[in-house]
């Protein structure tokens, strides 16, 4: 093929041009011939033909361009730069009932939409309206599948997310889910999942999520209850993920708890306790955790017995579920003394936490179990909780947590241990001696890589421990005073003040302490 010959054919009379485009479209099916088409410079010659009003011409040119440029990023960028996006959207708008032509345009958009510049170009068109119209009118699964694929790619762009919502994509998706939910045909199951995934993608954008929530009046939120109660696992998952995403906003959380969504989530979780779907449980717990963030919600959820109902999942042997369950319980008791005191004395919960703390197979679950133990102590400040945790042999795990490689966990453990020491040191001092807590604190204080906050909390814990004669003696034998005196000159003022206070305690007469 030589460039001049092709230019003459494509730029001659319309009949020849149409036939030439048809031949090129067939030739471009062959992978090897695509290279010849590119080398011959045919793409720049084909692009202007997209302005034709001849539908047959548009069909063959669209096929030719699509096949030549498939999987070729440079050529695709060239198409976007030549404003082909505008042409594709216009063609779909001008000839919405020409099924073959619409399909060619959809495939072209599918190939181009992955490019960021294409998404930007599309956001300046009315593509959202046209795609929603086409999806609403689609009457066979192949077209539905192609449109959903294009929509999913477009929904990666925040501006296009909002445009799709404004165009009413949510109403069409809800209709599709309702129509396909009872079908077992593979193609329908595939379309249902694609539609579900699109909903979640739209909810990932802050603006589009708020548009869809609409103060709890949006069709997606209105459908969530039906999906959660469905027997279809995919719809259950979609409902739970929708709630989890709506719950990224505190006012949404408060509104949803008022509307009673919490117990619908718990009802769903109860269905999956025994060998249930892990994804559904994980999503439902993510939703509950997010809902429990606002203080007003914690109080209402706890009053309604969520703390007790959620413990049904303690039987779960699925690490992702265990991990999310622990995080949800921790969020519920945050700042809630009564709940922390109640849960902190529950032997079933404490025994399960100890099992998970002992687990070496799943570091995430182990870490979350430790963090929940620390939270129960921190937020209850209760002697009874200290006693219950000690009886469950869980206190040693908090000592280990204090030497964690994660500063957040270290600080949580150190504060919890300090509170436990302040309210009931007598019953836990022997455990601290066995776990070498004083020596571990000393190592933290001597380590130059230990952060100021960890050092501050370590010294705070030490001050509580010095109320025990035995532990004070260990501190003296370990030459803790020398380390503390050095820290009195620490660059961080809070650490320096805390160290000075500890030195003063160590300098006080022994008669002030128990023998």
ZASE-590187 format. One record per residue: residue in three letters; x, y, z of N, C-alpha, C in turn. Coordinates in steps of 0.001 Angstrom, whole numbers, plus 500000, padded with zeros to 6 digits. Layout:
N
ALAXYZXYZXYZ;...
REM end
This chain:
515
UNK500848498804500000500000500000500000500878501239500000;UNK500498502191499183501215503450499164500262504557499568;UNK500778505483500320499957506553500859499158507308499786;UNK499753507773498667499000508539497670497794507783497137;UNK497947506465496874496826505685496336495661505665497313;UNK495971505496498590494918505445499600494252506799499781;UNK495054507849499730494468509175499839493494509425498688;UNK493888508997497497493026509210496324491704508458496481;UNK491792507213496951490573506416497110489644507006498190;UNK490251507367499333489449507846500452488944509264500249;UNK489638510016499392489253511409499199488580511647497849;UNK488308510554497102487654510692495799486148510776495993;UNK485371510301495024483912510411495166483417509525496319;UNK482290509900496934481799509235498138481676507718498031;UNK481223507211496875481043505771496719482377505050496852;UNK483411505574496198484747504970496299485267505046497725;UNK485033506188498360485528506369499727484888505364500685;UNK483586505166500535482885504207501391483446502803501192;UNK483619502418499920484155501084499621485583500939500142;UNK486395502004499965487786501954500439487820501788501962;UNK486952502515502651486889502405504110486461501001504530;UNK485518500431503799485055499072504105486188498068503931;UNK486958498230502831488096497330502586489135497478503687;UNK489427498723504065490412498960505127489965498342506454;UNK488685498455506738488168497870507978488386496362508004;UNK488210495720506835488433494271506754489919493943506850;UNK490740494728506155492189494501506179492734494635507607;UNK492215495628508347492732495923509691492397494842510710;UNK491594493852510307491342492724511213492617491919511427;UNK493475491949510402494730491183510444495800491979511193;UNK496382491353512214497363492043513050498552492567512243;UNK499027491760511308500193492161510508499855493333509590;UNK498645493316509037498244494377508122498015495706508841;UNK497705495651510134497542496888510901498796497741510821;UNK499952497072510899501224497794510836501381498509509506;UNK500990497832508434501084498455507104500154499665507016;UNK498978499551507614498039500681507615498624501878508343;UNK499290501593509462499901502671510244501049503302509465;UNK501913502432508894503058502933508128502604503758506926;UNK501458503398506376500948504120505201500286505445505585;UNK500204505725506899499640506992507351498157507118507129;UNK497445506020507277496013506040506964495150506688508053;UNK495603506620509300494772507155510386494473508644510197;UNK495480509497509923495166510922509722494221511169508545;UNK494252510266507542493373510421506383491941510016506745;UNK491802509021507637490484508529508020489745509487508962;UNK490486510167509819489857510995510860488857512011510298;UNK489208512778509242488239513772508732486938513150508229;UNK486997511877507839485791511218507316484733510992508397;UNK485122511159509683484146511034510772483161512204510781;UNK483448513224509981482524514362509876481450514127508809;UNK481522512978508145480553512665507093479148512511507669;UNK478160512700506809476762512450507202476251511131506636;UNK477151510422505945476814509119505376477012508058506454;UNK475935507451506906476012506509508023476834505269507689;UNK476777504833506421477584503678506022479062504036506068;UNK479390505239505616480768505718505682481241505740507141;UNK480437506321508008480800506416509425481025505041510038;UNK480203504071509624480328502716510156481676502109509783;UNK482027502175508491483273501550508025484509502313508511;UNK484422503638508538485555504437509031485768504161510516;UNK484668504090511263484785503807512698485420502452512946;UNK485000501453512169485591500117512319487074500132511970;UNK487411500798510852488807500844510407489690501513511448;UNK489270502687511923490061503407512923490182502588514210;UNK489057502010514647489070501231515882490033500055515818;UNK490015499364514683490883498181514549492351498566514404;UNK492618499612513639494020500027513448494617500530514761;UNK493823501261515544494343501908516758494212501051518013;UNK493592499883517895493396499039519074494727498703519743;UNK494795498951521046495976498609521841497227499365521396;UNK497042500536520808498177501365520388498018502738521034;UNK498708502937522151498514504140522952498866505418522200;UNK499929505378521429500355506577520699499285507025519702;UNK498757506060518942497714506396517974496430506858518670;UNK496122506236519810494924506634520548495046508072521053;UNK496235508430521546496471509815521968496326510765520777;UNK496783510282519617496660511092518393495186511334518063;UNK494363510300518240492930510437517982492295511453518932;UNK492669511369520201492111512303521177492526513729520833;UNK493797513893520456494304515209520080493604515775518857;UNK493140514886517981492442515320516759490945515508517001;UNK490534515486518274489144515728518685488165514683518144;UNK488669513448518027487814512347517592486721512073518635;UNK487042512334519922486066512117520988484775512877520691;UNK484924514126520300483746514939519986482939514326518849;UNK483656513821517843482982513199516693482214511952517108;UNK482818511131517942482169509895518380480885510185519154;UNK480948511156520043479768511503520830478676512091519928;UNK479102512931518961478132513533518036477438512461517204;UNK478201511498516713477626510426515888476605509628516697;UNK476947509334517949476035508571518795474761509381519069;UNK474933510693519155473790511579519380472914511701518137;UNK473571511798516959472830512006515700472099510759515226;UNK472681509589515520472092508340514994471883507316516121;UNK471110507664517135470950506779518305470258505454517994;UNK469536505390516885468798504167516557469525503263515570;UNK470697503691515108471501502876514184472378501953515038;UNK471864500766515333472524499851516266473967499521515888;UNK474243499136514607475638498821514253476561500015514452;UNK476101501209514107476925502411514233477152502767515702;UNK476110502654516490476249502922517929477239501943518555;UNK477139500680518142478045499665518698479498499985518375;UNK479763500402517120481129500764516721481638501928517568;UNK480766502907517803481154504064518606481410503683520066;UNK480581502774520577480773502316521952482106501589522111;UNK482428500742521151483710500022521199484884500991521116;UNK484725502025520275485788503024520156485963503771521476;UNK484852504143522092484927504829523382485543503926524448;UNK485183502649524386485736501685525341487250501615525242;UNK487761501658524002489205501583523795489913502871524205;UNK489259504003523977489899505296524225489746505774525669;UNK488683505341526333488325505937527627489343505702528731;UNK490236504737528549491268504496529559492261505647529641;UNK492383506421528573493351507516528524492805508722529291;UNK493624509307530148493177510444530960492719511614530104;UNK493463511878529020493088512998528152491725512750527505;UNK491416511482527248490113511142526675488999511405527689;UNK489238511034528961488242511288530004488002512797530139;UNK489081513572530087488931515027530184488106515558529017;UNK488401515036527818487650515469526632486187515064526741;UNK485946513862527221484567513374527363483780514186528397;UNK484465514671529437483777515449530471483237516770529930;UNK483717517174528755483259518425528135482160518175527100;UNK481715516940527007480651516578526064479408516149526841;UNK478385515742526111477154515241526737477113513711526669;UNK478298513094526755478379511643526621477552510921527695;UNK477516511491528908476769510843529990475296510668529613;UNK474695511728529090473280511652528690473058510580527632;UNK473942510558526627473775509615525519473957508175525975;UNK474942507940526862475172506573527343474012506100528222;UNK473502506983529046472352506610529879471155506280528994;UNK470948507085527948469861506822527009470040505462526334;UNK471262505178525888471533503910525210471357502726526147;UNK471785502885527397471658501788528364470187501529528675;UNK469419502593528784467988502448529064467270501712527930;UNK467762501957526703467101501365525536467671499999525155;UNK468807499624525753469471498370525376468577497168525672;UNK468446496281524682467548495134524871468252493788524686;UNK469578493813524633470293492519524622471582492674525423;UNK472001491575526033473054491618527045474386492110526505;UNK474688491827525223475987492242524691476124493762524712;UNK475062494459524289475110495925524292475156496456525726;UNK474385495846526619474412496252528029475820496121528582;UNK476462495003528248477809494741528749478809495779528242;UNK478724496130526950479643497115526373479441498482527025;UNK478175498882527162477893500196527752478364500254529202;UNK478097499196529962478533499170531364480055499234531467;UNK480734498582530534482202498634530532482688500062530297;UNK482077500744529334482455502142529060482143503012530274;UNK480963502824530851480554503626531995481489503431533187;UNK481901502195533402482795501907534526484126502633534348;UNK484614502670533115485870503379532852485687504880533049;UNK484592505419532554484324506846532697484152507232534167;UNK483597506320534954483324506610536367484591506693537205;UNK485746506493536584487009506706537288487326508198537386;UNK486592509021536623486796510460536593485697511140537413;UNK486075511990538375485101512585539290484064513443538576;UNK484521514224537579483577515085536851482542514239536112;UNK483013513146535492482100512269534760481177511504535706;UNK481668511158536903480795510532537911479567511412538146;UNK479819512689538418478718513609538719477785513773537528;UNK478365513841536330477536513985535128476642512766534917;UNK477187511595535200476389510372535056475223510355536044;UNK475487510806537272474418510863538274473367511883537857;UNK473818513034537368472880514066536907472032513555535736;UNK472631512661534937471908512107533782470962510970534182;UNK470987510585535470470050509568535961470518508132535788;UNK471850507912535755472354506550535583471878505634536701;UNK471721506181537921471320505366539073469958504720538876;UNK469047505428538234467707504873538014467755503673537063;UNK468595503814536034468726502714535062469383501508535709;UNK470405501750536516471121500648537176470187499895538129;UNK469398500628538879468444499977539797467467499108539011;UNK467010499597537870466104498808537018466787497536536524;UNK468050497656536119468799496487535629468935495447536741;UNK469304495895537932469470494960539049468155494265539384;UNK467080495017539341465770494425539639465373493401538575;UNK465700493708537330465327492824536217466150491539536209;UNK467414491636536601468325490488536468468499489667537740;UNK467983490146538866468320489517540146467880488058540260;UNK466854487663539532466376486279539645466881485376538515;UNK467712485949537638468206485165536506469488484414536875;UNK469602483195536362470821482402536600471664482270535335;UNK471228482955534249472000482906533000473361483562533221;UNK474439482940532756475775483501532961475912484944532494;UNK475321485254531323475443486618530804474700487621531686;UNK473575487205532276472827488103533158473554488299534485;UNK474130487220534982474908487308536224476083488261536029;UNK476715488171534843477852489034534516477407490500534464;UNK476272490764533832475759492134533731475358492674535100;UNK474763491812535934474370492241537270475587492662538086;UNK476668491878537969477889492239538705478479493545538176;UNK478477493697536850479020494929536258478218496144536707;UNK476893495995536775476039497095537220476294497410538703;UNK476470496368539494476764496548540919478098497266541115;UNK479092496838540363480419497461540449480366498937540062;UNK479511499257539097479372500648538660478814501514539790;UNK477841500993540527477286501734541659478391502069542657;UNK479189501070543003480270501281543981481273502296543455;UNK481590502213542170482524503160541564481995504591541650;UNK480714504771541382480110506102541468480141506634542898;UNK480022505738543866480001506145545274481382506505545810;UNK482431506193545071483786506501545524484103507992545410;UNK483337508718544606483536510162544492482728510882545561;UNK483320511857546237482623512543547325481375513274546833;UNK481503513998545710480369514767545205479270513849544688;UNK479657512856543895478649511941543346477997511113544449;UNK478773510775545485478205510014546607477111510828547297;UNK477385512114547519476390512965548158475170513166547263;UNK475411513268545952474291513389545015473389512158545106;UNK474010510993545190473245509752545234472537509557546573;UNK473143510049547648472521509888548970471278510768549091;UNK471421512031548692470295512971548665469498512946549974;UNK470238513096551101469599513126552429468825511841552743;UNK469233510753552112468551509475552349467369509246551427;UNK467170510175550471466033510069549561466410509573548167;UNK467719509390547917468156508923546596467726507488546346;UNK467548507146545076467039505816544728467996504692545138;UNK469309504987545128470273503956545547470073503647547028;UNK470034504704547858469829504446549285468463503809549535;UNK467453504252548817466111503692548984466067502208548615;UNK466993501779547770467022500374547326467882499495548218;UNK468713500125549048469692499375549842469037498340550746;UNK467948498715551392467274497777552285466830496513551572;UNK466318496677550354465889495525549549467081494654549197;UNK468203495294548852469402494526548487469952493761549685;UNK469976494405550844470487493734552044469642492521552409;UNK468344492617552148467425491519552491467306490485551379;UNK467984490735550261467913489823549122468623488499549425;UNK468261487466548694468961486183548814470168486130547885;UNK470313487168547053471393487229546069472637487850546715;UNK473697487077546817474904487531547507475474488811546900;UNK475450488913545568475990490098544914475218491348545323;UNK473893491249545419473094492397545831473330492733547302;UNK473498491713548135473815491952549546475129492724549664;UNK476111492284548886477417492936548907477308494386548437;UNK476546494594547357476363495946546820475710496852547858;UNK474691496330548545474013497112549574474949497502550710;UNK475738496533551174476663496802552281477751497795551870;UNK478288497631550654479319498556550171478740499960549974;UNK477491500031549549476847501336549382476756502053550725;UNK476316501341551769476215501937553096477593502377553586;UNK478603501522553400479965501857553844480456503133553183;UNK480108503327551913480552504533551202479721505755551578;UNK478407505587551714477579506703552189478062507164553564;UNK478565506222554345478974506512555726480337507176555829;UNK480893507622554708482133508397554777481854509825555258;UNK480598510204555326480193511538555736479419511436557062;UNK479826512212558067479228512083559400477732512352559415;UNK477283513395558686475847513704558692475053512573558036;UNK475637511956557006474991510784556400474872509656557424;UNK475947509463558205475951508399559221474813508581560215;UNK474690509805560710473643510088561694472266509831561084;UNK472082510288559846470788510112559174470473508629558974;UNK471461507838558566471220506414558304470894505642559582;UNK471567505997560681471268505330561946469852505686562384;UNK469451506942562168468076507349562478467063506567561643;UNK467455506249560410466546505531559507466536504021559751;UNK467381503553560698467328502149561105468154501184560284;UNK469198501688559598469975500804558729470827499809559521;UNK471175500165560770472096499333561556471571497912561726;UNK470322497776562072469792496430562337469594495635561046;UNK469429496325559934469390495613558657470760495012558350;UNK471812495751558689473178495229558514473426494043559452;UNK472948494161560680473131493069561643472345491825561236;UNK471147492036560706470364490900560200471126490181559091;UNK471763490969558225472556490388557142473742489608557696;UNK474416490178558667475584489503559252475193488179559896;UNK474035488152560531473593486915561187473372485784560191;UNK473021486151558949472830485123557914474154484471557524;UNK475253485204557734476538484736557215477518484294558303;UNK477032484177559531477940483806560625478591482450560372;UNK477770481475560048478292480130559812478627479955558339;UNK479874479806558030480370479581556665479714480512555648;UNK479615481770556024479000482750555133479993483348554156;UNK479510484301553394480351484966552403481235486004553094;UNK482537485840552955483496486719553640483373488159553149;UNK483200488334551844483113489687551283481921490447551846;UNK480793489762551963479589490403552503479802490798553964;UNK480366489873554757480614490168556168481581491340556315;UNK482630491325555501483653492379555558483029493726555219;UNK482213493763554170481579495010553744480586495512554791;UNK479796494602555366478799494991556372479477495530557626;UNK480583494924558016481316495404559188481998496744558901;UNK482464496922557671483039498222557284481979499308557418;UNK480759498974556990479651499929557084479350500240558554;UNK479272499216559395478987499433560814480075500258561486;UNK481328499973561129482431500735561726482322502211561366;UNK482067502492560089481937503886559666480750504571560342;UNK479653503826560477478468504389561129478730504715562598;UNK479669503993563213479940504173564644480904505321564934;UNK481346506028563917482321507103564151481704508307564873;UNK480569508853564436479986509991565171479580509589566590;UNK479848510451567565479567510136568966478082509832569184;UNK477220510625568561475769510408568729475374509010568287;UNK476023508519567232475710507176566735476192506096567686;UNK477363506293568287477878505296569233476846505064570335;UNK476357506181570886475403506087571990474143505348571556;UNK473587505731570412472350505097569948472568503631569605;UNK473681503339568913473955501954568515474148501058569730;UNK474844501583570734475060500796571953473754500610572723;UNK472937501676572757471634501578573442470746500534572778;UNK470913500375571470470084499418570732470673498008570729;UNK471751497814571500472304496470571667473233495995570574;UNK473805496934569810474703496534568723475933495817569268;UNK476443496300570410477639495677570994477449494192571255;UNK476250493837571713475973492419571997475729491627570706;UNK474921492206569819474575491474568590475807491198567733;UNK476709492146567708477860492012566825478830490931567309;UNK478725490601568605479630489589569149479336488191568621;UNK478210488041567924477919486739567313479046486336566361;UNK479754487353565833480812487074564856482114486616565504;UNK482136486576566820483335486074567503483627484631567102;UNK482596483933566635482791482531566230483497482413564877;UNK483558483511564160484118483468562807485576483004562811;UNK485890482176561827487267481711561650487929482396560447;UNK487284483425559922487789484125558743488592485362559169;UNK489902485384558989490724486526559424490236487893558947;UNK489787488049557678489309489383557281488105489838558106;UNK487235488884558451486057489203559263486480489514560697;UNK487381488712561235487883488947562587488503490348562696;UNK489299490687561702490000491983561691488997493140561707;UNK488018493056560834487041494141560728486127494175561955;UNK485801493010562516484982492949563726485671493681564881;UNK486953493423565060487703494042566149487761495560565994;UNK487966496003564754488000497436564501486656498095564768;UNK485584497386564446484238497916564672483945498028566167;UNK484287497003566931484085497044568385484921498155569018;UNK486135498316568524487012499373569065486417500757568804;UNK485845500932567621485227502213567292483996502456568167;UNK483238501399568447482028501538569270482342501981570698;UNK483419501451571295483711501767572697484536503030572855;UNK484987503613571761485824504810571820485079505937572544;UNK485562506297573727484942507371574493483677506966575241;UNK483314505691575193482069505219575823482409504341577037;UNK482498504973578195482955504288579405482065503102579790;UNK480760503306579722479852502227580133479997501003579233;UNK480084501241577922480230500128576979481573499432577176;UNK482620500226577390483951499644577594483974498806578874;UNK483256499285579878483221498534581151482448497231580992;UNK481354497298580269480552496086580067481295495046579232;UNK481813495485578075482528494550577202483836494091577839;UNK484459494974578619485739494643579252485639493593580327;UNK484412493245580721484222492185581720483569490945581120;UNK483412490938579818482761489808579142483787488689578937;UNK483661487578579639484677486520579556484790485891578167;UNK483654485779577453483705485186576107484534486065575181;UNK484275487362575225485033488294574394486512488293574769;UNK486799488372576068488198488441576510488964487168576147;UNK488330486018576313489010484760575969489306484682574471;UNK488357485186573672488581485185572223489706486157571857;UNK489758487293572532490833488257572277492200487662572600;UNK492262486925573691493526486285574070493955485275573006;UNK492977484508572495493297483546571415493890484269570218;UNK493276485389569838493759486124568674495097486805568945;UNK495310487240570194496607487838570547497726486806570463;UNK497374485564570719498367484478570679498634483982569257;UNK497786484409568308497907483909566937499106484535566228;UNK499921483677565645501074484157564873500804484142563376;UNK499638483603562996499345483436561576498843484722560919;UNK498184485561561708497568486755561123497926487978561968;UNK498967488670561560499482489807562324498433490902562484;UNK497622491120561440496609492164561508495571491891562587;UNK495103490638562657494119490250563668494728490363565062;UNK495952489908565183496665489974566466496776491428566934;UNK497164492304566018497311493721566356495999494352566771;UNK494927494042566035493614494615566363493084494083567693;UNK493359492817567998492930492249569280493619492986570433;UNK494904493239570275495644493995571289495092495411571444;UNK494786496051570320494291497425570360492921497502571054;UNK492085496471570848490786496463571516490963496283573025;UNK491873495410573419492163495246574854492573496579575471;UNK493477497275574796493943498568575295492794499563575384;UNK491909499546574380490767500464574372489819500192575537;UNK489592498929575834488693498579576939489217499137578262;UNK490534499113578443491130499675579658491086501199579645;UNK491474501775578514491573503237578422490233503917578615;UNK489191503346578017487906504045578045487039503681579241;UNK487367502590579924486583502216581118487194502781582395;UNK488544502805582458489258503230583682488678502498584903;UNK488370501228584703487641500461585724488511499399586381;UNK488429499332587720489150498276588447488633496897588046;UNK487318496816587799486738495534587449487244495047586086;UNK487442495972585159487966495599583837489419495158583962;UNK490198495866584788491587495459585028491620494037585581;UNK490741493781586539490667492451587158490284491392586125;UNK489277491697585281488813490729584282489896490440583246;UNK490594491469582814491662491282581816492830490503582424;UNK493103490760583698494152490017584387493776488543584517;UNK492520488283584878492066486894585041492069486143583707;UNK491860486878582618491882486252581289493310486071580765;UNK494287486487581603495712486386581255496038487176579980;UNK495416488335579874495603489167578682496577490317578917;UNK496890490627580186497723491788580480499117491669579856;UNK499639490439579794500979490238579229501034490657577760;UNK499906490539577076499875490917575658500013492422575491;UNK499472493178576434499616494624576376501050495040576651;UNK501744494271577497503172494548577737503964494334576445;UNK503640493248575739504301493002574444503960494097573439;UNK502710494552573473502258495595572550503030496894572777;UNK503447497126574011504185498349574331505533498409573628;UNK506022497269573175507303497246572450507087496996570959;UNK505864497231570509505542497049569088506397497968568223;UNK506521497609566947507273498458566019506425499627565515;UNK505145499620565862504252500696565440504022501660566599;UNK504386502922566420504302503908567498502872504079568010;UNK501884504020567102500489504190567526500111503096568524;UNK500470501859568187500144500743569080500929500843570389;UNK502182501270570299502980501434571520502306502410572473;UNK501916503551571932501305504579572781499980504113573376;UNK499177503423572568497900502916573084498137501945574240;UNK499148501077574093499454500096575142499992500776576394;UNK500883501732576207501498502413577352500451503182578154;UNK499534503846577470498471504585578167497547503618578901;UNK497192502512578250496309501520578874496976500910580113;UNK498243500590580018498965500012581154499093501016582295;UNK499281502286581953499374503325582982498047503455583724;UNK496939503402582966495613503469583593495384502255584481;UNK495733501075583971495570499848584762496396499926586044;UNK497600500463585942498484500581587110497935501579588112;UNK497304502632587605496771503666588495495546503178589255;UNK494742502318588629493484501912589279493600500599590057;UNK494562499731589711494637498448590411496005497780590208;UNK497059498467590673498420497967590469498677496672591245;UNK498047496561592380498340495429593265498131494072592584;UNK497042493926591792496745492603591236497513492319589937;UNK498178493326589403498867493100588123500382493229588216;UNK500891493617589377502334493859589478503148492587589221;UNK502641491445589661503401490201589438503486489864587945;UNK502401490118587242502421489900585784503439490821585129;UNK503508492076585595504472493026585047505907492569585315;UNK506118491977586498507468491488586820507845490328585895;UNK506879489398585706507142488246584833507398488680583389;UNK506680489709582959506815490178581573507965491159581399;UNK508691491450582524509833492373582491509443493744581918;UNK508321494261582423507823495543581931508796496678582219;UNK509351496708583445510284497791583797511483497795582864;UNK512033496610582625513211496518581743512862496931580305;UNK511659496570579867511237496959578510511073498478578391;UNK510542499078579447510419500545579450511796501186579378;UNK512730500618580124514095501164580139514712501123578733;UNK514485500020578032515020499901576664514424500967575742;UNK513125501209575904512475502235575086513078503606575358;UNK513364503878576642513906505186577010515350505352576552;UNK516098504243576524517500504309576095517651504375574578;UNK516662503852573868516741503787572400516532505180571793;UNK517549505661571096517473507006570517516427507103569407;UNK516053505964568823515060505985567739513625506058568264;UNK513453505881569586512107505967570160511606507405570080;UNK510400507575569569509837508911569401509499509581570723;UNK509396510922570733509114511670571964507816511257572646;UNK506758510995571873505474510642572473505556509310573197;UNK506276508349572585506433507033573226507254507178574501;UNK508306508010574471509124508217575673508306508880576779;UNK507506509864576388506657510564577362505696509583578032;UNK505021508770577229504066507803577787504759506701578572;UNK505971506333578159506738505308578890507075505797580291;UNK507500507064580379507841507620581695506575507767582543;UNK505456508144581897504194508241582627503808506908583242;UNK503974505830582487503694504486583011504655504156584141;UNK505927504495583936506933504204584962506577504871586291;UNK506102506094586229505730506814587455504657506048588226;UNK503733505418587508502698504611588180503305503349588777;UNK504222502726588030504831501475588499505676501684589749;UNK506223502886589911507085503148591067506318503162592379;UNK504981503063592305504169502943593518504221501543594099;UNK504851500627593363505071499268593885506531499157594318;UNK506734498742595585508097498615596077508927497658595238;UNK508331496539594813509057495541594023509478496109592671;UNK508557496793592025508858497336590710509827498515590805;UNK509723499282591902510660500378592135512066499829592305;UNK512149498715593008513461498099593230514061497650591896;UNK513223497099591017513706496681589694514235497879588907;UNK513543499005589020513963500212588316515309500694588835;UNK515478500631590151516751501064590748517888500132590339;UNK517632498816590361518664497844590001519046497954588533;UNK518100498412587715518367498545586281518998499904585934;UNK519298500676587010519914502004586838519062502914585950;UNK517788502883586238516840503694585487517078505177585714;UNK517528505516586944517695506926587297518681507628586374;UNK519762506942586005520775507554585136520169507919583776;UNK519376507016583258518729507263581956517757508430582052;UNK517008508463583157516027509538583332516718510894583476;UNK517842510922584183518575512179584355519059512729583012;UNK519467511834582124519866512268580774518673512850580022;UNK517514512206580225516314512654579511515789513994580036;UNK516258514414581224515856515725581752516324516858580840;UNK517307516538579990517799517538579037517295517281577620;UNK516259516476577513515738516118576172515219517347575439;UNK515392517356574135514981518489573300513475518732573370;UNK512718517661573625511267517799573757510941518182575200;UNK510294519341575373510027519851576709509155518946577549;UNK508156518310576948507265517420577695508003516201578229;UNK508883515650577392509686514491577815510587514901578973;UNK511220516071578847512138516545579883511404516722581219;UNK510216517331581189509437517540582424509019516212583044;UNK508599515282582176508163513974582664509321513221583298;UNK510500513328582680511696512655583210512076513238584566;UNK511980514569584705512317515230585961511384514756587081;UNK510097514602586756509130514127587750509474512705588197;UNK509857511853587242510219510471587587511466510434588464;UNK512433511290588170513658511351588986513305511769590410;UNK512415512748590532512007513205591860511327512083592644;UNK510518511279591968509860510151592640510894509148593127;UNK511879508888592281512929507935592669513769508470593820;UNK513856509768593957514660510370595029513917510430596356;UNK512586510212596311511813510262597544512187509099598452;UNK511894509250599733512265508229600710511486506937600487;UNK512152505841600723511548504509600519510332504278601404;UNK510272505015602538509164504752603466507799505116602864;UNK507861505887601769506598506264601143505971505105600360;UNK506741504060600184506274502957599338506149501673600150;UNK505399500780599625505210499507600308506514498736600309;UNK506785497936601346508049497193601424508131496114600371;
REM end
